Amino acid sequence: MLVLSALMRAGIVGLPILPLVLFASCYSIVILYVGCTQLSNIVEPYAMLTVPLTLLASGQVAVWMLFH
């Protein structure tokens, strides 16, 4: 998400942004969930809460980078 916001800020509009955003979102969700459940040994209900909160926090950073 941070890379995509940096690309948009740089003015690179020739890229198909929507497929990149969808791929990055899905990949981030899977990687965060697997990392929470297998690497950090967080139980699944807490991992299901942790993943969206982490993505919301990183999304806020991306929005801040885009508009500041």
N, CA, C and O atoms as a CHARMM CRD file, in Angstrom:
* protein
*
  272
    1    1 MET  N      0.81600  -1.18600   0.00000 PROA 1      0.00000
    2    1 MET  CA     0.00000   0.00000   0.00000 PROA 1      0.00000
    3    1 MET  C      0.86500   1.25600   0.00000 PROA 1      0.00000
    4    1 MET  O      0.53800   2.25100  -0.64800 PROA 1      0.00000
    5    2 LEU  N      1.95600   1.19600   0.72600 PROA 2      0.00000
    6    2 LEU  CA     2.83700   2.36100   0.75800 PROA 2      0.00000
    7    2 LEU  C      3.47900   2.60400  -0.59500 PROA 2      0.00000
    8    2 LEU  O      3.64000   3.75200  -1.00900 PROA 2      0.00000
    9    3 VAL  N      3.84400   1.54200  -1.28300 PROA 3      0.00000
   10    3 VAL  CA     4.44900   1.68500  -2.60800 PROA 3      0.00000
   11    3 VAL  C      3.43200   2.24200  -3.59400 PROA 3      0.00000
   12    3 VAL  O      3.76100   3.09700  -4.41700 PROA 3      0.00000
   13    4 LEU  N      2.18600   1.75300  -3.51000 PROA 4      0.00000
   14    4 LEU  CA     1.16100   2.25700  -4.41700 PROA 4      0.00000
   15    4 LEU  C      0.86600   3.72900  -4.17500 PROA 4      0.00000
   16    4 LEU  O      0.65000   4.48200  -5.12400 PROA 4      0.00000
   17    5 SER  N      0.85500   4.14400  -2.91900 PROA 5      0.00000
   18    5 SER  CA     0.61600   5.56300  -2.65200 PROA 5      0.00000
   19    5 SER  C      1.79100   6.41500  -3.13800 PROA 5      0.00000
   20    5 SER  O      1.59800   7.53700  -3.60600 PROA 5      0.00000
   21    6 ALA  N      3.00400   5.87900  -3.02500 PROA 6      0.00000
   22    6 ALA  CA     4.16300   6.61900  -3.53200 PROA 6      0.00000
   23    6 ALA  C      4.11400   6.72400  -5.05600 PROA 6      0.00000
   24    6 ALA  O      4.47700   7.75900  -5.61400 PROA 6      0.00000
   25    7 LEU  N      3.66500   5.65200  -5.73900 PROA 7      0.00000
   26    7 LEU  CA     3.53500   5.70900  -7.19500 PROA 7      0.00000
   27    7 LEU  C      2.49000   6.72900  -7.61600 PROA 7      0.00000
   28    7 LEU  O      2.68800   7.46900  -8.58000 PROA 7      0.00000
   29    8 MET  N      1.38300   6.76700  -6.89700 PROA 8      0.00000
   30    8 MET  CA     0.33500   7.72600  -7.23700 PROA 8      0.00000
   31    8 MET  C      0.80400   9.14900  -6.97500 PROA 8      0.00000
   32    8 MET  O      0.47600  10.06400  -7.73000 PROA 8      0.00000
   33    9 ARG  N      1.57100   9.33800  -5.90600 PROA 9      0.00000
   34    9 ARG  CA     2.07200  10.67400  -5.59900 PROA 9      0.00000
   35    9 ARG  C      3.08900  11.13100  -6.64700 PROA 9      0.00000
   36    9 ARG  O      3.17500  12.31700  -6.96400 PROA 9      0.00000
   37   10 ALA  N      3.85600  10.17800  -7.17800 PROA 10     0.00000
   38   10 ALA  CA     4.86500  10.51700  -8.19000 PROA 10     0.00000
   39   10 ALA  C      4.23600  10.81900  -9.53800 PROA 10     0.00000
   40   10 ALA  O      4.90400  11.33100 -10.43600 PROA 10     0.00000
   41   11 GLY  N      2.95500  10.50600  -9.68600 PROA 11     0.00000
   42   11 GLY  CA     2.27000  10.83500 -10.92000 PROA 11     0.00000
   43   11 GLY  C      2.34900   9.76100 -11.98200 PROA 11     0.00000
   44   11 GLY  O      2.10800  10.03300 -13.15800 PROA 11     0.00000
   45   12 ILE  N      2.67900   8.55700 -11.58800 PROA 12     0.00000
   46   12 ILE  CA     2.72500   7.46100 -12.54800 PROA 12     0.00000
   47   12 ILE  C      1.30300   6.94200 -12.70900 PROA 12     0.00000
   48   12 ILE  O      0.83100   6.13600 -11.90600 PROA 12     0.00000
   49   13 VAL  N      0.63300   7.40500 -13.74100 PROA 13     0.00000
   50   13 VAL  CA    -0.77100   7.04000 -13.93500 PROA 13     0.00000
   51   13 VAL  C     -0.93800   6.00000 -15.03300 PROA 13     0.00000
   52   13 VAL  O     -2.06200   5.56000 -15.27900 PROA 13     0.00000
   53   14 GLY  N      0.12200   5.59500 -15.69300 PROA 14     0.00000
   54   14 GLY  CA     0.02900   4.61300 -16.75400 PROA 14     0.00000
   55   14 GLY  C     -0.15400   3.19900 -16.24600 PROA 14     0.00000
   56   14 GLY  O     -0.47000   2.29300 -17.01800 PROA 14     0.00000
   57   15 LEU  N      0.04400   3.00400 -14.95500 PROA 15     0.00000
   58   15 LEU  CA    -0.09700   1.66600 -14.38700 PROA 15     0.00000
   59   15 LEU  C     -1.55600   1.34300 -14.11900 PROA 15     0.00000
   60   15 LEU  O     -2.32800   2.22800 -13.75100 PROA 15     0.00000
   61   16 PRO  N     -1.94300   0.09300 -14.29700 PROA 16     0.00000
   62   16 PRO  CA    -3.30400  -0.30500 -13.91600 PROA 16     0.00000
   63   16 PRO  C     -3.38300  -0.41200 -12.39600 PROA 16     0.00000
   64   16 PRO  O     -3.04500  -1.45400 -11.83400 PROA 16     0.00000
   65   17 ILE  N     -3.81500   0.62900 -11.73900 PROA 17     0.00000
   66   17 ILE  CA    -3.75800   0.72100 -10.28800 PROA 17     0.00000
   67   17 ILE  C     -4.72800  -0.23600  -9.59600 PROA 17     0.00000
   68   17 ILE  O     -4.36800  -0.83800  -8.58500 PROA 17     0.00000
   69   18 LEU  N     -5.94100  -0.39100 -10.11000 PROA 18     0.00000
   70   18 LEU  CA    -6.93500  -1.22000  -9.43700 PROA 18     0.00000
   71   18 LEU  C     -6.49600  -2.67600  -9.28100 PROA 18     0.00000
   72   18 LEU  O     -6.61700  -3.21000  -8.17900 PROA 18     0.00000
   73   19 PRO  N     -5.99200  -3.35200 -10.32300 PROA 19     0.00000
   74   19 PRO  CA    -5.52400  -4.72800 -10.11100 PROA 19     0.00000
   75   19 PRO  C     -4.36400  -4.82100  -9.12200 PROA 19     0.00000
   76   19 PRO  O     -4.26400  -5.78000  -8.35700 PROA 19     0.00000
   77   20 LEU  N     -3.48800  -3.81200  -9.14400 PROA 20     0.00000
   78   20 LEU  CA    -2.38500  -3.81900  -8.18100 PROA 20     0.00000
   79   20 LEU  C     -2.88900  -3.66100  -6.74700 PROA 20     0.00000
   80   20 LEU  O     -2.38100  -4.30400  -5.82900 PROA 20     0.00000
   81   21 VAL  N     -3.87800  -2.81100  -6.56500 PROA 21     0.00000
   82   21 VAL  CA    -4.44500  -2.60800  -5.22700 PROA 21     0.00000
   83   21 VAL  C     -5.13600  -3.87700  -4.74000 PROA 21     0.00000
   84   21 VAL  O     -4.96800  -4.26600  -3.58500 PROA 21     0.00000
   85   22 LEU  N     -5.90800  -4.52200  -5.60500 PROA 22     0.00000
   86   22 LEU  CA    -6.58700  -5.75200  -5.21200 PROA 22     0.00000
   87   22 LEU  C     -5.59000  -6.85400  -4.87200 PROA 22     0.00000
   88   22 LEU  O     -5.75300  -7.55300  -3.87200 PROA 22     0.00000
   89   23 PHE  N     -4.56400  -7.01200  -5.69500 PROA 23     0.00000
   90   23 PHE  CA    -3.55600  -8.02900  -5.41500 PROA 23     0.00000
   91   23 PHE  C     -2.81700  -7.73700  -4.11900 PROA 23     0.00000
   92   23 PHE  O     -2.60800  -8.63300  -3.30100 PROA 23     0.00000
   93   24 ALA  N     -2.42400  -6.49400  -3.93300 PROA 24     0.00000
   94   24 ALA  CA    -1.69800  -6.13400  -2.71600 PROA 24     0.00000
   95   24 ALA  C     -2.56100  -6.31900  -1.47700 PROA 24     0.00000
   96   24 ALA  O     -2.06000  -6.75000  -0.43800 PROA 24     0.00000
   97   25 SER  N     -3.83400  -6.00700  -1.56600 PROA 25     0.00000
   98   25 SER  CA    -4.73300  -6.17300  -0.43000 PROA 25     0.00000
   99   25 SER  C     -4.90800  -7.63900  -0.06000 PROA 25     0.00000
  100   25 SER  O     -4.78900  -8.01100   1.10700 PROA 25     0.00000
  101   26 CYS  N     -5.18900  -8.46000  -1.05100 PROA 26     0.00000
  102   26 CYS  CA    -5.38300  -9.89100  -0.79000 PROA 26     0.00000
  103   26 CYS  C     -4.10300 -10.53000  -0.26200 PROA 26     0.00000
  104   26 CYS  O     -4.14100 -11.31000   0.68900 PROA 26     0.00000
  105   27 TYR  N     -2.99500 -10.20600  -0.86500 PROA 27     0.00000
  106   27 TYR  CA    -1.71900 -10.76500  -0.43600 PROA 27     0.00000
  107   27 TYR  C     -1.38100 -10.31800   0.99400 PROA 27     0.00000
  108   27 TYR  O     -0.88200 -11.11400   1.79000 PROA 27     0.00000
  109   28 SER  N     -1.64600  -9.07000   1.31300 PROA 28     0.00000
  110   28 SER  CA    -1.37700  -8.56500   2.65900 PROA 28     0.00000
  111   28 SER  C     -2.22400  -9.27100   3.69300 PROA 28     0.00000
  112   28 SER  O     -1.73200  -9.60600   4.77100 PROA 28     0.00000
  113   29 ILE  N     -3.48800  -9.50300   3.38500 PROA 29     0.00000
  114   29 ILE  CA    -4.37000 -10.18400   4.32600 PROA 29     0.00000
  115   29 ILE  C     -3.87500 -11.60000   4.60300 PROA 29     0.00000
  116   29 ILE  O     -3.81100 -12.02600   5.75600 PROA 29     0.00000
  117   30 VAL  N     -3.53000 -12.32000   3.55200 PROA 30     0.00000
  118   30 VAL  CA    -3.06500 -13.69900   3.72600 PROA 30     0.00000
  119   30 VAL  C     -1.75300 -13.74700   4.50800 PROA 30     0.00000
  120   30 VAL  O     -1.61300 -14.54300   5.43600 PROA 30     0.00000
  121   31 ILE  N     -0.80500 -12.90900   4.14400 PROA 31     0.00000
  122   31 ILE  CA     0.49500 -12.91500   4.81100 PROA 31     0.00000
  123   31 ILE  C      0.36400 -12.52000   6.28600 PROA 31     0.00000
  124   31 ILE  O      0.98300 -13.14100   7.15000 PROA 31     0.00000
  125   32 LEU  N     -0.43000 -11.50100   6.57400 PROA 32     0.00000
  126   32 LEU  CA    -0.61700 -11.10200   7.96900 PROA 32     0.00000
  127   32 LEU  C     -1.31300 -12.18300   8.78600 PROA 32     0.00000
  128   32 LEU  O     -0.93000 -12.43200   9.92900 PROA 32     0.00000
  129   33 TYR  N     -2.31600 -12.81900   8.22400 PROA 33     0.00000
  130   33 TYR  CA    -3.04200 -13.86500   8.94800 PROA 33     0.00000
  131   33 TYR  C     -2.13900 -15.06600   9.22400 PROA 33     0.00000
  132   33 TYR  O     -2.13600 -15.59600  10.33500 PROA 33     0.00000
  133   34 VAL  N     -1.37800 -15.49500   8.22400 PROA 34     0.00000
  134   34 VAL  CA    -0.46400 -16.62400   8.41600 PROA 34     0.00000
  135   34 VAL  C      0.62400 -16.26200   9.41600 PROA 34     0.00000
  136   34 VAL  O      1.00300 -17.08300  10.25100 PROA 34     0.00000
  137   35 GLY  N      1.12000 -15.04700   9.33300 PROA 35     0.00000
  138   35 GLY  CA     2.13900 -14.61700  10.28600 PROA 35     0.00000
  139   35 GLY  C      1.61800 -14.56600  11.70600 PROA 35     0.00000
  140   35 GLY  O      2.32200 -14.93400  12.64700 PROA 35     0.00000
  141   36 CYS  N      0.38700 -14.11000  11.86300 PROA 36     0.00000
  142   36 CYS  CA    -0.18900 -14.04400  13.20900 PROA 36     0.00000
  143   36 CYS  C     -0.45500 -15.42700  13.78300 PROA 36     0.00000
  144   36 CYS  O     -0.18100 -15.67800  14.95600 PROA 36     0.00000
  145   37 THR  N     -0.98700 -16.32200  12.96500 PROA 37     0.00000
  146   37 THR  CA    -1.37500 -17.63200  13.49200 PROA 37     0.00000
  147   37 THR  C     -0.19900 -18.58700  13.61900 PROA 37     0.00000
  148   37 THR  O     -0.13000 -19.33100  14.59700 PROA 37     0.00000
  149   38 GLN  N      0.72300 -18.59300  12.67400 PROA 38     0.00000
  150   38 GLN  CA     1.78500 -19.58400  12.69100 PROA 38     0.00000
  151   38 GLN  C      3.07800 -19.07500  13.31600 PROA 38     0.00000
  152   38 GLN  O      3.70600 -19.79200  14.09600 PROA 38     0.00000
  153   39 LEU  N      3.47600 -17.88200  12.99700 PROA 39     0.00000
  154   39 LEU  CA     4.74300 -17.37500  13.51300 PROA 39     0.00000
  155   39 LEU  C      4.62700 -16.80300  14.91400 PROA 39     0.00000
  156   39 LEU  O      5.47400 -17.05900  15.77000 PROA 39     0.00000
  157   40 SER  N      3.57800 -16.03100  15.14600 PROA 40     0.00000
  158   40 SER  CA     3.41700 -15.39300  16.45400 PROA 40     0.00000
  159   40 SER  C      2.59000 -16.23200  17.41800 PROA 40     0.00000
  160   40 SER  O      2.45900 -15.87700  18.59000 PROA 40     0.00000
  161   41 ASN  N      2.03300 -17.33700  16.94200 PROA 41     0.00000
  162   41 ASN  CA     1.20100 -18.22900  17.75800 PROA 41     0.00000
  163   41 ASN  C      0.02500 -17.50400  18.39600 PROA 41     0.00000
  164   41 ASN  O     -0.32800 -17.77400  19.54400 PROA 41     0.00000
  165   42 ILE  N     -0.56900 -16.59700  17.66500 PROA 42     0.00000
  166   42 ILE  CA    -1.77700 -15.92200  18.12500 PROA 42     0.00000
  167   42 ILE  C     -2.96100 -16.79600  17.72600 PROA 42     0.00000
  168   42 ILE  O     -3.02400 -17.27300  16.59300 PROA 42     0.00000
  169   43 VAL  N     -3.89300 -17.00700  18.64000 PROA 43     0.00000
  170   43 VAL  CA    -5.04300 -17.84500  18.32500 PROA 43     0.00000
  171   43 VAL  C     -5.87800 -17.18000  17.23100 PROA 43     0.00000
  172   43 VAL  O     -5.84900 -15.96000  17.06700 PROA 43     0.00000
  173   44 GLU  N     -6.62200 -18.00300  16.48500 PROA 44     0.00000
  174   44 GLU  CA    -7.31100 -17.52200  15.29000 PROA 44     0.00000
  175   44 GLU  C     -8.30200 -16.38000  15.53700 PROA 44     0.00000
  176   44 GLU  O     -8.33500 -15.44800  14.73400 PROA 44     0.00000
  177   45 PRO  N     -9.11100 -16.40100  16.60500 PROA 45     0.00000
  178   45 PRO  CA   -10.02700 -15.25500  16.79900 PROA 45     0.00000
  179   45 PRO  C     -9.28800 -13.92700  16.99600 PROA 45     0.00000
  180   45 PRO  O     -9.73700 -12.88700  16.51300 PROA 45     0.00000
  181   46 TYR  N     -8.16600 -13.96400  17.69800 PROA 46     0.00000
  182   46 TYR  CA    -7.40300 -12.72300  17.88800 PROA 46     0.00000
  183   46 TYR  C     -6.68300 -12.31600  16.60300 PROA 46     0.00000
  184   46 TYR  O     -6.52200 -11.12700  16.32900 PROA 46     0.00000
  185   47 ALA  N     -6.25400 -13.29700  15.82000 PROA 47     0.00000
  186   47 ALA  CA    -5.60800 -12.97800  14.54100 PROA 47     0.00000
  187   47 ALA  C     -6.61200 -12.34300  13.59000 PROA 47     0.00000
  188   47 ALA  O     -6.26400 -11.44400  12.82500 PROA 47     0.00000
  189   48 MET  N     -7.86500 -12.81100  13.63600 PROA 48     0.00000
  190   48 MET  CA    -8.89000 -12.22900  12.76700 PROA 48     0.00000
  191   48 MET  C     -9.19100 -10.78700  13.15900 PROA 48     0.00000
  192   48 MET  O     -9.66700 -10.02000  12.32200 PROA 48     0.00000
  193   49 LEU  N     -8.93500 -10.40400  14.37500 PROA 49     0.00000
  194   49 LEU  CA    -9.10100  -9.02200  14.81200 PROA 49     0.00000
  195   49 LEU  C     -7.84300  -8.20300  14.53200 PROA 49     0.00000
  196   49 LEU  O     -7.92900  -7.02400  14.18900 PROA 49     0.00000
  197   50 THR  N     -6.68600  -8.82500  14.67900 PROA 50     0.00000
  198   50 THR  CA    -5.42400  -8.12400  14.50900 PROA 50     0.00000
  199   50 THR  C     -5.16900  -7.72500  13.05400 PROA 50     0.00000
  200   50 THR  O     -4.67800  -6.62700  12.78900 PROA 50     0.00000
  201   51 VAL  N     -5.49800  -8.60500  12.12000 PROA 51     0.00000
  202   51 VAL  CA    -5.21400  -8.34600  10.70000 PROA 51     0.00000
  203   51 VAL  C     -5.93600  -7.10200  10.18300 PROA 51     0.00000
  204   51 VAL  O     -5.28300  -6.24600   9.58600 PROA 51     0.00000
  205   52 PRO  N     -7.26000  -6.95700  10.38200 PROA 52     0.00000
  206   52 PRO  CA    -7.89600  -5.72900   9.87800 PROA 52     0.00000
  207   52 PRO  C     -7.39800  -4.46500  10.56600 PROA 52     0.00000
  208   52 PRO  O     -7.28400  -3.41800   9.92800 PROA 52     0.00000
  209   53 LEU  N     -7.10100  -4.55100  11.85400 PROA 53     0.00000
  210   53 LEU  CA    -6.58500  -3.37100  12.55300 PROA 53     0.00000
  211   53 LEU  C     -5.22300  -2.96700  12.01300 PROA 53     0.00000
  212   53 LEU  O     -4.93700  -1.77700  11.87900 PROA 53     0.00000
  213   54 THR  N     -4.38500  -3.94200  11.70400 PROA 54     0.00000
  214   54 THR  CA    -3.07200  -3.64800  11.12500 PROA 54     0.00000
  215   54 THR  C     -3.21200  -3.02700   9.74100 PROA 54     0.00000
  216   54 THR  O     -2.49900  -2.08400   9.39800 PROA 54     0.00000
  217   55 LEU  N     -4.14000  -3.56500   8.94600 PROA 55     0.00000
  218   55 LEU  CA    -4.34700  -2.99900   7.60900 PROA 55     0.00000
  219   55 LEU  C     -4.93800  -1.59600   7.67000 PROA 55     0.00000
  220   55 LEU  O     -4.59000  -0.74300   6.85300 PROA 55     0.00000
  221   56 LEU  N     -5.81800  -1.35100   8.61900 PROA 56     0.00000
  222   56 LEU  CA    -6.35500   0.00400   8.77700 PROA 56     0.00000
  223   56 LEU  C     -5.26500   0.98600   9.16300 PROA 56     0.00000
  224   56 LEU  O     -5.21800   2.10500   8.65100 PROA 56     0.00000
  225   57 ALA  N     -4.39200   0.57100  10.06300 PROA 57     0.00000
  226   57 ALA  CA    -3.30000   1.45300  10.48200 PROA 57     0.00000
  227   57 ALA  C     -2.35500   1.74000   9.32200 PROA 57     0.00000
  228   57 ALA  O     -1.94500   2.88500   9.13100 PROA 57     0.00000
  229   58 SER  N     -2.00300   0.71700   8.54400 PROA 58     0.00000
  230   58 SER  CA    -1.10000   0.94900   7.41100 PROA 58     0.00000
  231   58 SER  C     -1.79600   1.75200   6.31500 PROA 58     0.00000
  232   58 SER  O     -1.14900   2.52000   5.60300 PROA 58     0.00000
  233   59 GLY  N     -3.10700   1.58000   6.17700 PROA 59     0.00000
  234   59 GLY  CA    -3.84500   2.38200   5.20900 PROA 59     0.00000
  235   59 GLY  C     -3.86900   3.84500   5.57900 PROA 59     0.00000
  236   59 GLY  O     -3.80400   4.71100   4.70600 PROA 59     0.00000
  237   60 GLN  N     -3.96300   4.13000   6.86300 PROA 60     0.00000
  238   60 GLN  CA    -3.93400   5.52000   7.31000 PROA 60     0.00000
  239   60 GLN  C     -2.58100   6.15100   7.01400 PROA 60     0.00000
  240   60 GLN  O     -2.50700   7.32600   6.65500 PROA 60     0.00000
  241   61 VAL  N     -1.50600   5.37400   7.16400 PROA 61     0.00000
  242   61 VAL  CA    -0.17400   5.88500   6.84100 PROA 61     0.00000
  243   61 VAL  C     -0.07300   6.16900   5.34800 PROA 61     0.00000
  244   61 VAL  O      0.50300   7.17800   4.94200 PROA 61     0.00000
  245   62 ALA  N     -0.63900   5.26900   4.52200 PROA 62     0.00000
  246   62 ALA  CA    -0.58800   5.48000   3.07500 PROA 62     0.00000
  247   62 ALA  C     -1.38000   6.71900   2.66700 PROA 62     0.00000
  248   62 ALA  O     -0.93600   7.47700   1.80500 PROA 62     0.00000
  249   63 VAL  N     -2.53600   6.93300   3.27000 PROA 63     0.00000
  250   63 VAL  CA    -3.33200   8.12700   2.96300 PROA 63     0.00000
  251   63 VAL  C     -2.59900   9.37300   3.40700 PROA 63     0.00000
  252   63 VAL  O     -2.60100  10.38000   2.70000 PROA 63     0.00000
  253   64 TRP  N     -1.97300   9.31800   4.57000 PROA 64     0.00000
  254   64 TRP  CA    -1.21800  10.47000   5.05100 PROA 64     0.00000
  255   64 TRP  C     -0.06000  10.79200   4.09500 PROA 64     0.00000
  256   64 TRP  O      0.20100  11.95800   3.79800 PROA 64     0.00000
  257   65 MET  N      0.63300   9.74200   3.61600 PROA 65     0.00000
  258   65 MET  CA     1.73900   9.98100   2.67300 PROA 65     0.00000
  259   65 MET  C      1.23300  10.54100   1.35100 PROA 65     0.00000
  260   65 MET  O      1.92200  11.33200   0.70700 PROA 65     0.00000
  261   66 LEU  N      0.04300  10.13900   0.94700 PROA 66     0.00000
  262   66 LEU  CA    -0.49300  10.58000  -0.33600 PROA 66     0.00000
  263   66 LEU  C     -0.88600  12.05200  -0.31700 PROA 66     0.00000
  264   66 LEU  O     -0.67700  12.76100  -1.30100 PROA 66     0.00000
  265   67 PHE  N     -1.45000  12.51300   0.79000 PROA 67     0.00000
  266   67 PHE  CA    -1.97800  13.87100   0.83100 PROA 67     0.00000
  267   67 PHE  C     -1.11300  14.86100   1.59000 PROA 67     0.00000
  268   67 PHE  O     -1.51900  16.01000   1.75800 PROA 67     0.00000
  269   68 HSD  N      0.04200  14.46900   2.04600 PROA 68     0.00000
  270   68 HSD  CA     0.93100  15.42900   2.72100 PROA 68     0.00000
  271   68 HSD  C      2.24800  15.54800   2.02400 PROA 68     0.00000
  272   68 HSD  O      3.11000  16.31100   2.46000 PROA 68     0.00000
